[in-house]
């Protein structure tokens, strides 16, 4: 990711952070709308899950300036998600729900450039996570 794209992601996330609880809830509402098959993976009360999502997203966004430092954390998170039943094809709807949530939350501030930066960030990290969880050889 370019420094410019990283700045766009970080600046736009700073605008979402004050409404983190609402953004987290909106994300899951959108995810379950476009991928209802994932709903059984979650508890009925998503308050804690939404808070964890926004906290994790904040850490990742902050860490974009030092990708080598956050990649091992993302890989570990991805491997853990496999045990929850997450499949490789579910990363697509998660990305779509994220983009839709950011678009709704940022309104006019979600410019085409901001959208492209977020799509790049998600593609980068989801690619790392998918590779770690589903494509790495296990060393015995």
N, C-alpha and C positions, 0 to 999 in steps of 0.2 A: 504494500500500500504506500502511496505517496504521502509525504508530510501534509500536503494540502487536503487529501481525502481524510487523513487521520484527524486533522483539525476540524473538518466539517462534521465528522462523527462525534467528536468530543464536544464541540460547541452545541450541536443539536441535542445531544444527550443531556447536557447541562440544563436545557430548557424543559426537558421531560422529568428530570429528577425531582423537582418540587411536587409533581403529581404522580409520584411513583406508585402509590397504592392503586390509584385509578388506572394508571397505565398497565400495571400488572394484571389487574382484573380484566381490562379490555383485551389484553393479549390472549388470555385464556378463553374469553368469550369468542374471540375471532378464531382461535385455533380449533375450538370444538365445533364451530360453525362449518369450517372448511375441511376438518378431519375428525368427524364424530367418532371414528373408531378408536381414537386415543383417549377418549373421555374415561373409560374404565381404569386407566392407569393412575388416576388421580383420586384423592379424597374428595368428598362432597364440599367441604369447606376449603376453599383455595386461598384463604388469606395468607397463611404462612408460605405456601408455595409461590404466590405472587411476590411476596416480599423477598424470598430467596432468589427468584428470577431477577428482580430488579437489582438486588445487591450484586449478584454474579455478573449481570450485564454491566453494572458500574465498574466493577473490577476489570473486566475485559476491555471496556472502552478506555479506561485510564491506562491500561497496559499496552494499548496498541502502539505506543511509541517504543516499546521494548518487547517485540513479539517473541524473541527467543526465551524470554522469561515467562510469558504466559502460555506458550505452546505446551509445555509438559502438564500444566494444570488443566488445560483444555483436553488433552489426551486422556488424562486420568478421569475427568468428568465423563468423557465419552464412553470409556470402558465401563464405568459404573452404570451409565444409562442402559447399557446392554442388559444388565441384570434386572432392570425394571421392565424389560420387554421392548425397548425402543429398537426400531429397525432402521436400516439405512434410508429407505424411501420416506420415512417420516421427517427427515430433515427439510425436505422441500416445503411441506405445509407450515412447519415452524418458521422458516424464513419468510414465507408469504404473510403469516400472521404478524410477524415482527414488523415488516414493512408497512402493512396495513395499519397497525397500531401506531407506529410513528407518524404516518401520514395523517391519521385522525387527530393525534395529540398535538402535532406541530402546525397543522393547518397550512397557511401560506408560507410558513418558514420551511416546509418540507419541499424545497425546490428540486428540480431535476438533478442538480449537482449533489444535493444532500442525499437524495434517494440513491444515486449511483454510488456515492461513497459508502452508504450503509450496505448496499448490495455487494460491493467489493469486500467490505469487512466480513459480512456473513459468509460469503463464498470462501474467503480465505480460512476463516475459523472452522466452518462446517467441513471443509475439505480436509483439514488437519484432523478433526474429530472422527470423520468417517474413516479415514485411512487408519487411524489408531484403533478404532473399535472393530472394524470389519475386514481390514486388508493386511494388517501386519501379521507376519508369521510368529507363532508362539515358539520361543526358545525354551527347550526343556532343560 
